[in-house]
Amino acid sequence: MALFILVNAIALTLLWVVYHYLLYPAFFSPLSKIPNAHPTSSFLPLWIWRKRRIGYETRSVFDAHQRHGPIVRLGPKEVSVTSLDGLRHIYAAGFERDPWYDQFMNYRTRSLFTLLPSKQHSARRRMLSNVWSKSHIYACSDVPVFSSVLLSERLLPMLDVAAQTSSPIDVLVLNKSAAADFMSAYILGLTNSSNFISGDASDRARYFSNWRLKIKDYGHVEATKELEAYYLSMCQAADDFLQMGPAKPAASVPATYPVAYAKLSAEVSKNPSTSLPTASRLETLASEVMDNWVAGQEGIGSTLTYMMYELSKRPDLQAVLRAECLTLCPPLTFPLRSQLAGSPNSASPEKPALTGNNDGSTRLPPLPSPSTIDALPLLHAIVYETLRLYPANRAPQPRRVPAGGATIEGIANIPAGTKVSTNSFCMHRNEEVWPEAETWRPERWMISGEKGQKALDEMKRWFWTFGSGGSMCIGSNYAVMVLKLVAAAVYTRFTTSTVDAENMHQKDFFISEPVAEQLILRFHHASTSETEQAH
């Protein structure tokens, strides 16, 4: 009798296992109505796990969508969607972030990027969004000051020497350096920011080596330790600046205000609950700074690199772009013409006047207004086409279906807890929206007429490099401003040609830099006759 009971118990257990893990997910679950990306996807997650491990997830998911349509099942409890309906339901309806984001936590505390509950994420975003708005950035008096320094004293002189000596440059490193300097100057102030463009080469190499190690393995202890210590020290310097002013006057380096850090610090002080028990106030601030900084560093740096890659294959387009940039007033020629600059630290309602930083004697070259640069149609098209074809983060952005389930793409009762995601790689390769989607075609953003406007409106709806809804990249306006400013400054004065552009296809990871981890270009001085005629 005991043996009979044991055999029946084992049989019933096996039947339950077969039903629960094989029959139900494959034939009876609401997800069974969704096409499988792989024959085993309904009952095993091994296929998608392997694709992630070998760095081929996004392309594999895209191929599955090509075969099966806008919604596919990647695993027993995982779904990918590439449609406007999917965007609306997943990212505009408050689906919470997946625990996948935990790997990006810094200092044992959650930043805006890693906050999982949608209400907490929205509250944190409201705290910080104003300082990253387009209107705030364009009106900020510090932006043209540090931008002028970064261009006229660091980036353009380096390129001028390279052009004179015909020395090739790895522009991936250079562009990431420029992006880091621009991000840190806005966040922490110029005197508290990095100088990777023209600073110590060994420090720059160490910094980016640590980031490459961390990106490959977010659990890399030594790299993480060094990077967190670095950002903590930078935040401490910005803290000291806010309390006591700059450490010492430096006529050659204007002391601009730590715009984003000051806002963040004030909000954290007003909302002490923002800091988790496991982290100090400074660590909470450094966590946000680290996320914003590296997002801009990798995003802007990668995009500039791919923009230069495409332009270097098209000398005729470079000439047209230069002609457009030469219409700016004042022009972004090099050497940039100097004029007596007023103090960047004048008092305003949002920040106190800083004394002893810039007495008005510092001569800074003037720059065109951000709105003027933003209005250049070809430059705009080149930037957005690069963002479309080469999004710096092309990985899926996973969310969890909330309690009560959801209906997506006509599939009802998708169970709570199901992992759902979209990615920009797939969104940007819809041939109905982007004809010749695998081709870099800036002209697609410049079509005119009623038909052209409809096509442009549709492209804007499908454009997803910065995400959408409450999870949209908070620094997107600043990123686009820097992209346009740097591209205009470089291609006003220089042309570029390829030296080594092998393996430029993107890595299929969260940070999608070139597989080669480099792009070697040669810079040449452009003709100055047009500039002389214009001014």
C-alpha positions as CSV (number, residue, x, y, z in Angstrom):
1,M,0.0,0.0,0.0
2,A,2.8,2.4,0.9
3,L,4.5,1.7,-2.4
4,F,1.3,2.3,-4.3
5,I,0.8,5.7,-2.5
6,L,4.4,6.6,-3.2
7,V,4.1,5.8,-6.9
8,N,0.9,7.7,-7.3
9,A,2.4,10.7,-5.5
10,I,5.4,10.7,-7.8
11,A,3.1,10.3,-10.8
12,L,0.8,13.2,-9.7
13,T,3.9,15.4,-9.0
14,L,5.3,14.6,-12.5
15,L,1.9,15.4,-14.1
16,W,1.7,18.6,-12.2
17,V,5.2,19.6,-13.3
18,V,4.4,18.7,-16.9
19,Y,1.2,20.7,-16.8
20,H,2.5,23.7,-14.9
21,Y,5.8,24.1,-16.8
22,L,5.0,22.7,-20.2
23,L,1.3,22.3,-21.1
24,Y,-0.1,25.4,-19.4
25,P,2.5,27.9,-20.7
26,A,2.5,26.4,-24.1
27,F,-1.3,25.9,-24.6
28,F,-3.4,27.4,-21.9
29,S,-1.6,30.6,-20.7
30,P,-2.9,33.9,-22.2
31,L,0.7,34.2,-23.5
32,S,0.2,31.1,-25.6
33,K,-1.6,33.3,-28.1
34,I,1.6,35.2,-28.8
35,P,4.0,33.8,-31.5
36,N,7.2,32.3,-30.1
37,A,10.5,33.8,-31.0
38,H,11.9,30.2,-30.7
39,P,10.1,26.8,-30.6
40,T,11.1,26.5,-26.9
41,S,10.2,30.0,-25.8
42,S,6.9,29.1,-24.3
43,F,8.3,26.8,-21.7
44,L,12.1,27.5,-21.5
45,P,14.0,30.8,-21.3
46,L,17.2,29.3,-22.4
47,W,17.1,30.6,-26.0
48,I,16.9,34.3,-25.0
49,W,19.4,33.8,-22.1
50,R,21.9,32.4,-24.5
51,K,21.4,35.3,-27.0
52,R,22.1,37.8,-24.2
53,R,25.1,35.9,-23.1
54,I,26.8,35.9,-26.5
55,G,25.8,39.5,-27.2
56,Y,23.2,38.9,-29.9
57,E,19.9,39.6,-28.2
58,T,18.7,42.7,-30.0
59,R,19.3,41.4,-33.5
60,S,17.7,38.1,-32.6
61,V,14.6,39.8,-31.2
62,F,14.4,42.0,-34.3
63,D,14.6,38.9,-36.6
64,A,11.7,37.3,-34.5
65,H,9.6,40.4,-35.0
66,Q,10.3,40.3,-38.7
67,R,8.9,36.8,-38.8
68,H,6.0,37.1,-36.4
69,G,4.9,40.7,-36.2
70,P,4.8,43.4,-33.5
71,I,4.6,41.1,-30.4
72,V,6.6,38.0,-29.8
73,R,7.2,35.7,-26.8
74,L,10.8,35.5,-25.7
75,G,10.4,33.2,-22.8
76,P,7.7,31.6,-20.6
77,K,7.0,34.9,-18.9
78,E,8.7,37.4,-21.2
79,V,7.4,39.3,-24.2
80,S,8.8,41.8,-26.7
81,V,6.7,44.5,-28.4
82,T,7.6,46.9,-31.2
83,S,4.6,49.1,-31.9
84,L,3.1,52.4,-30.8
85,D,0.4,50.5,-29.0
86,G,3.1,48.7,-27.0
87,L,4.8,51.9,-26.2
88,R,1.6,53.5,-25.0
89,H,0.6,50.5,-22.8
90,I,4.0,49.7,-21.3
91,Y,5.8,53.0,-20.9
92,A,3.0,55.6,-20.6
93,A,0.8,53.5,-18.3
94,G,3.2,53.3,-15.3
95,F,4.5,49.8,-15.6
96,E,7.2,49.4,-13.0
97,R,10.8,48.7,-13.9
98,D,12.1,45.2,-13.9
99,P,14.7,44.2,-11.2
100,W,17.1,43.9,-14.1
101,Y,17.9,47.6,-13.3
102,D,19.3,46.6,-9.9
103,Q,22.7,45.9,-11.5
104,F,23.1,49.6,-12.2
105,M,22.9,50.7,-8.6
106,N,25.7,52.8,-7.3
107,Y,26.8,53.3,-3.6
108,R,24.1,50.8,-2.5
109,T,21.4,53.4,-3.3
110,R,18.9,53.9,-6.0
111,S,19.1,56.8,-8.5
112,L,16.3,57.9,-10.8
113,F,17.5,55.3,-13.3
114,T,17.3,52.4,-10.9
115,L,14.1,53.3,-9.0
116,L,11.6,50.5,-9.7
117,P,8.2,51.7,-8.3
118,S,6.7,54.0,-10.9
119,K,5.3,56.5,-8.3
120,Q,8.8,56.9,-6.7
121,H,10.3,57.2,-10.1
122,S,7.9,59.9,-11.1
123,A,8.4,61.8,-7.9
124,R,12.2,61.8,-8.3
125,R,11.9,62.8,-11.9
126,R,9.7,65.9,-10.9
127,M,12.4,66.9,-8.5
128,L,15.1,67.0,-11.2
129,S,13.4,67.6,-14.5
130,N,13.4,71.4,-14.5
131,V,17.2,71.8,-14.6
132,W,17.3,69.5,-17.6
133,S,14.5,71.2,-19.6
134,K,15.3,72.8,-22.9
135,S,14.2,76.3,-21.8
136,H,16.4,76.1,-18.6
137,I,19.5,74.9,-20.5
138,Y,19.1,77.6,-23.2
139,A,18.6,80.4,-20.7
140,C,21.5,79.2,-18.4
141,S,24.2,81.8,-18.4
142,D,26.9,79.3,-17.5
143,V,26.4,77.1,-20.5
144,P,28.0,79.4,-23.1
145,V,30.9,80.1,-20.7
146,F,32.0,76.5,-20.1
147,S,31.1,75.6,-23.7
148,S,33.5,78.3,-24.9
149,V,36.3,77.1,-22.7
150,L,35.8,73.4,-23.6
151,L,35.8,74.2,-27.4
152,S,38.3,77.1,-27.7
153,E,40.8,76.0,-25.0
154,R,40.6,72.2,-25.2
155,L,38.9,70.5,-28.1
156,L,39.6,72.7,-31.1
157,P,43.3,73.4,-30.4
158,M,43.9,69.7,-30.1
159,L,42.2,69.1,-33.5
160,D,44.2,72.0,-35.0
161,V,47.5,70.4,-34.0
162,A,46.3,67.0,-35.3
163,A,45.4,68.7,-38.6
164,Q,48.7,70.5,-38.9
165,T,50.7,67.3,-38.2
166,S,48.4,65.0,-40.1
167,S,48.2,62.8,-37.0
168,P,45.4,60.3,-36.8
169,I,43.1,60.4,-33.8
170,D,40.9,57.8,-32.1
171,V,37.8,59.8,-32.0
172,L,35.8,57.4,-29.8
173,V,38.1,58.2,-26.9
174,L,38.2,61.9,-27.8
175,N,34.4,62.1,-28.2
176,K,33.7,60.3,-24.9
177,S,36.2,62.7,-23.3
178,A,34.5,65.7,-24.6
179,A,31.1,64.3,-23.6
180,A,32.3,63.7,-20.0
181,D,33.7,67.2,-19.8
182,F,30.5,68.8,-21.1
183,M,28.4,66.6,-18.7
184,S,30.5,67.3,-15.7
185,A,30.7,71.0,-16.4
186,Y,26.9,71.4,-16.4
187,I,26.4,69.1,-13.4
188,L,29.3,70.2,-11.2
189,G,30.6,73.5,-12.6
190,L,33.7,74.0,-14.7
191,T,36.3,74.2,-11.9
192,N,34.9,71.0,-10.4
193,S,34.6,69.0,-13.6
194,S,36.7,66.6,-15.5
195,N,39.3,67.5,-18.1
196,F,39.7,64.4,-20.2
197,I,40.1,66.2,-23.5
198,S,43.4,67.8,-22.8
199,G,44.2,66.6,-19.3
200,D,46.6,63.8,-18.1
201,A,46.6,61.0,-20.6
202,S,47.2,58.3,-18.0
203,D,44.3,59.5,-15.9
204,R,42.0,59.4,-18.9
205,A,43.2,55.9,-19.9
206,R,42.6,54.6,-16.4
207,Y,39.2,56.2,-16.1
208,F,37.9,54.8,-19.4
209,S,39.5,51.4,-18.8
210,N,37.6,51.2,-15.5
211,W,34.4,52.1,-17.3
212,R,34.9,49.5,-20.0
213,L,35.5,46.8,-17.3
214,K,32.4,47.9,-15.4
215,I,30.2,47.9,-18.6
216,K,31.4,44.4,-19.4
217,D,30.7,43.2,-15.8
218,Y,28.6,45.5,-13.6
219,G,29.9,43.5,-10.6
220,H,33.5,44.3,-11.3
221,V,34.6,45.2,-7.8
222,E,37.9,47.1,-8.3
223,A,36.6,49.2,-11.3
224,T,33.4,50.0,-9.4
225,K,35.4,50.9,-6.3
226,E,37.7,53.3,-8.2
227,L,34.9,54.9,-10.1
228,E,32.6,55.5,-7.1
229,A,35.5,57.0,-5.2
230,Y,36.2,59.3,-8.2
231,Y,32.6,60.6,-8.5
232,L,32.3,61.0,-4.7
233,S,35.4,63.2,-4.7
234,M,34.0,65.3,-7.5
235,C,30.7,65.7,-5.7
236,Q,32.5,66.7,-2.5
237,A,34.3,69.5,-4.5
238,A,30.9,70.7,-5.8
239,D,29.6,70.6,-2.3
240,D,32.5,72.7,-1.0
241,F,32.0,75.1,-3.9
242,L,28.3,75.7,-3.0
243,Q,29.2,76.3,0.7
244,M,32.4,78.3,0.3
245,G,32.8,79.3,-3.3
246,P,35.7,78.1,-5.5
247,A,38.8,76.9,-3.8
248,K,41.0,79.5,-5.5
249,P,40.6,82.1,-8.3
250,A,41.7,81.0,-11.7
251,A,41.6,83.6,-14.4
252,S,42.1,81.1,-17.1
253,V,39.3,78.8,-15.9
254,P,36.0,80.7,-15.1
255,A,34.2,79.2,-12.1
256,T,30.8,78.3,-13.4
257,Y,27.9,77.3,-11.2
258,P,27.2,73.6,-10.5
259,V,23.8,73.9,-12.1
260,A,22.4,70.3,-11.9
261,Y,24.2,69.5,-8.7
262,A,22.9,72.5,-6.9
263,K,19.3,71.6,-7.8
264,L,19.8,68.0,-6.8
265,S,21.4,68.9,-3.5
266,A,18.6,71.3,-2.7
267,E,15.9,68.7,-3.4
268,V,17.6,66.0,-1.4
269,S,17.9,68.4,1.5
270,K,14.2,69.2,1.3
271,N,13.3,65.5,1.0
272,P,15.6,63.6,3.4
273,S,13.7,60.4,2.7
274,T,15.3,60.4,-0.7
275,S,18.5,59.0,0.9
276,L,18.3,55.3,1.7
277,P,19.5,54.2,5.2
278,T,22.4,52.4,3.5
279,A,23.8,55.5,1.9
280,S,25.0,58.9,3.1
281,R,23.6,62.2,1.7
282,L,26.7,62.6,-0.4
283,E,26.5,59.0,-1.8
284,T,22.8,59.7,-2.7
285,L,23.9,62.8,-4.6
286,A,26.9,60.9,-6.2
287,S,24.6,58.1,-7.4
288,E,22.5,60.5,-9.4
289,V,25.6,62.4,-10.7
290,M,27.3,59.1,-11.7
291,D,24.2,58.0,-13.7
292,N,23.7,61.3,-15.5
293,W,27.4,61.8,-16.2
294,V,28.0,58.3,-17.7
295,A,24.7,58.4,-19.7
296,G,25.9,61.6,-21.4
297,Q,29.5,60.4,-21.6
298,E,28.6,57.2,-23.4
299,G,25.5,58.5,-25.3
300,I,27.0,61.7,-26.6
301,G,30.4,60.1,-27.2
302,S,29.1,57.2,-29.1
303,T,26.7,59.3,-31.2
304,L,29.4,61.8,-32.1
305,T,31.7,58.9,-33.2
306,Y,29.1,57.4,-35.5
307,M,28.2,60.8,-36.9
308,M,31.9,61.4,-37.8
309,Y,32.1,57.8,-39.2
310,E,29.3,58.5,-41.6
311,L,30.4,62.0,-42.5
312,S,33.9,60.9,-43.2
313,K,32.6,58.7,-46.0
314,R,30.8,61.7,-47.5
315,P,33.2,64.7,-48.2
316,D,30.5,66.4,-50.3
317,L,28.0,66.3,-47.4
318,Q,30.7,67.7,-45.1
319,A,31.1,70.7,-47.4
320,V,27.3,71.3,-47.4
321,L,27.2,71.0,-43.6
322,R,30.2,73.5,-43.3
323,A,28.4,76.0,-45.5
324,E,25.3,75.7,-43.3
325,C,27.4,76.1,-40.1
326,L,29.1,79.2,-41.6
327,T,25.8,81.0,-41.5
328,L,25.9,81.0,-37.7
329,C,26.7,84.4,-36.1
330,P,29.2,84.5,-34.6
331,P,30.8,81.7,-36.6
332,L,32.4,78.7,-34.8
333,T,35.7,79.2,-36.6
334,F,39.1,78.5,-35.0
335,P,40.8,80.3,-33.4
336,L,37.5,81.5,-32.0
337,R,37.5,85.3,-31.9
338,S,37.7,86.6,-28.4
339,Q,35.7,89.4,-26.9
340,L,35.5,90.7,-23.4
341,A,33.1,88.4,-21.6
342,G,31.0,89.5,-18.7
343,S,31.0,87.6,-15.5
344,P,29.3,84.2,-15.8
345,N,28.5,84.4,-12.2
346,S,26.1,87.2,-12.1
347,A,23.3,86.9,-9.6
348,S,19.9,85.5,-10.6
349,P,16.8,84.4,-8.8
350,E,17.9,80.8,-9.0
351,K,21.5,81.2,-7.8
352,P,23.5,83.6,-5.7
353,A,26.3,85.8,-7.1
354,L,29.7,84.2,-6.6
355,T,32.5,86.5,-5.7
356,G,36.2,86.2,-6.6
357,N,35.6,83.8,-9.5
358,N,35.6,86.0,-12.6
359,D,36.1,89.7,-12.4
360,G,35.0,90.3,-16.0
361,S,38.6,90.4,-17.4
362,T,38.5,86.8,-18.7
363,R,38.3,86.9,-22.5
364,L,36.0,84.2,-23.8
365,P,35.1,83.8,-27.5
366,P,31.4,84.3,-28.1
367,L,29.2,81.4,-29.3
368,P,26.0,81.4,-31.4
369,S,22.9,80.9,-29.2
370,P,21.8,77.3,-28.7
371,S,18.5,78.1,-30.4
372,T,20.3,79.3,-33.5
373,I,22.4,76.2,-33.7
374,D,19.3,74.1,-33.0
375,A,17.6,75.6,-36.0
376,L,20.1,74.5,-38.7
377,P,18.1,71.9,-40.7
378,L,20.9,69.8,-42.1
379,L,22.7,69.6,-38.8
380,H,19.5,68.6,-37.1
381,A,18.9,65.9,-39.7
382,I,22.4,64.5,-39.3
383,V,22.2,64.3,-35.5
384,Y,18.8,62.7,-35.5
385,E,19.6,60.2,-38.3
386,T,22.6,59.1,-36.3
387,L,20.6,58.8,-33.1
388,R,18.1,56.7,-35.1
389,L,20.5,54.3,-36.8
390,Y,23.0,54.1,-34.0
391,P,21.2,54.5,-30.6
392,A,23.8,54.5,-27.8
393,N,21.5,52.1,-25.9
394,R,19.7,49.7,-28.2
395,A,19.0,47.1,-25.5
396,P,15.4,46.3,-24.4
397,Q,14.0,48.4,-21.6
398,P,12.2,45.8,-19.4
399,R,9.0,46.5,-17.4
400,R,6.7,44.3,-15.3
401,V,2.9,44.0,-16.1
402,P,1.1,45.4,-13.0
403,A,-1.5,43.7,-10.9
404,G,-4.7,43.0,-12.8
405,G,-2.8,42.2,-16.0
406,A,-2.8,44.1,-19.3
407,T,-4.0,44.0,-22.9
408,I,-1.2,44.7,-25.5
409,E,-1.5,44.3,-29.2
410,G,-4.9,42.7,-28.8
411,I,-3.6,40.0,-26.5
412,A,-5.9,40.2,-23.4
413,N,-5.1,39.2,-19.8
414,I,-1.3,39.2,-20.1
415,P,-0.6,38.1,-16.5
416,A,0.7,40.4,-13.8
417,G,4.5,40.0,-13.4
418,T,5.2,39.2,-17.1
419,K,8.3,40.9,-18.3
420,V,7.6,43.2,-21.3
421,S,10.0,45.4,-23.2
422,T,10.7,47.4,-26.3
423,N,14.0,48.5,-27.8
424,S,15.0,51.3,-30.1
425,F,16.8,49.0,-32.5
426,C,13.6,47.4,-33.6
427,M,11.5,50.6,-33.4
428,H,13.9,52.3,-35.8
429,R,13.9,49.6,-38.4
430,N,10.2,49.6,-39.4
431,E,10.5,49.9,-43.2
432,E,7.0,51.5,-43.4
433,V,8.2,54.4,-41.3
434,W,11.9,54.4,-42.2
435,P,12.4,53.3,-45.9
436,E,15.9,51.8,-46.3
437,A,16.0,51.6,-42.5
438,E,19.4,50.1,-42.4
439,T,20.9,53.0,-44.4
440,W,22.1,56.3,-42.9
441,R,20.0,58.9,-44.8
442,P,19.8,62.4,-43.1
443,E,17.7,63.6,-46.0
444,R,14.7,61.6,-44.6
445,W,14.4,64.3,-41.9
446,M,14.3,67.2,-44.4
447,I,11.4,66.2,-46.6
448,S,8.9,69.0,-47.3
449,G,5.3,69.5,-48.3
450,E,2.2,68.0,-46.8
451,K,3.2,64.4,-47.5
452,G,6.6,65.1,-46.1
453,Q,5.2,66.5,-42.9
454,K,3.0,63.5,-42.4
455,A,6.1,61.2,-42.9
456,L,8.1,63.4,-40.5
457,D,5.3,63.3,-37.8
458,E,5.2,59.5,-38.1
459,M,9.0,59.2,-37.7
460,K,8.8,61.4,-34.6
461,R,6.2,59.0,-33.1
462,W,8.5,56.0,-33.7
463,F,11.7,57.7,-32.7
464,W,12.7,56.1,-29.4
465,T,16.4,56.7,-28.8
466,F,15.6,58.6,-25.6
467,G,12.6,56.5,-24.6
468,S,9.1,57.9,-24.0
469,G,6.7,58.9,-21.3
470,G,7.8,59.2,-17.7
471,S,10.9,57.1,-18.4
472,M,12.2,59.3,-21.2
473,C,15.9,60.2,-20.8
474,I,16.0,63.2,-18.5
475,G,19.1,64.6,-20.1
476,S,18.0,64.3,-23.7
477,N,17.7,68.1,-24.3
478,Y,21.2,68.7,-23.1
479,A,22.6,65.8,-25.1
480,V,21.2,67.1,-28.3
481,M,22.5,70.6,-27.6
482,V,26.0,69.3,-27.0
483,L,25.8,67.0,-30.1
484,K,24.9,69.9,-32.3
485,L,27.4,72.4,-30.8
486,V,30.4,70.0,-31.0
487,A,29.5,68.8,-34.5
488,A,29.0,72.4,-35.8
489,A,32.3,73.5,-34.2
490,V,34.3,70.6,-35.6
491,Y,32.9,70.7,-39.2
492,T,33.0,74.5,-39.5
493,R,36.8,74.3,-39.2
494,F,37.8,70.8,-40.2
495,T,37.0,67.9,-42.6
496,T,37.6,64.3,-41.6
497,S,38.7,61.2,-43.5
498,T,38.9,57.6,-42.4
499,V,42.1,55.9,-41.4
500,D,40.8,52.8,-39.6
501,A,37.0,52.1,-39.5
502,E,36.9,48.3,-39.2
503,N,34.3,46.6,-37.1
504,M,32.1,49.7,-36.6
505,H,28.9,47.7,-36.1
506,Q,27.5,48.2,-32.6
507,K,28.0,45.9,-29.6
508,D,24.7,44.3,-28.7
509,F,24.8,45.3,-25.0
510,F,23.4,48.1,-22.9
511,I,26.1,50.5,-24.0
512,S,26.3,50.0,-27.7
513,E,29.7,51.4,-28.7
514,P,31.6,50.1,-31.8
515,V,32.8,46.5,-31.6
516,A,36.3,47.7,-32.6
517,E,36.2,50.1,-29.5
518,Q,37.9,52.7,-31.7
519,L,37.5,54.9,-34.8
520,I,40.7,56.3,-36.2
521,L,40.2,59.5,-38.3
522,R,42.5,62.1,-39.8
523,F,41.5,65.8,-39.5
524,H,42.2,68.4,-42.2
525,H,41.8,72.1,-42.2
526,A,38.8,73.2,-44.3
527,S,39.1,76.1,-46.7
528,T,38.9,79.4,-44.8
529,S,37.8,81.5,-47.8
530,E,34.1,81.2,-47.1
531,T,34.7,82.3,-43.5
532,E,36.7,85.3,-44.6
533,Q,34.0,86.3,-47.0
534,A,31.2,85.9,-44.4
535,H,33.1,88.0,-41.8
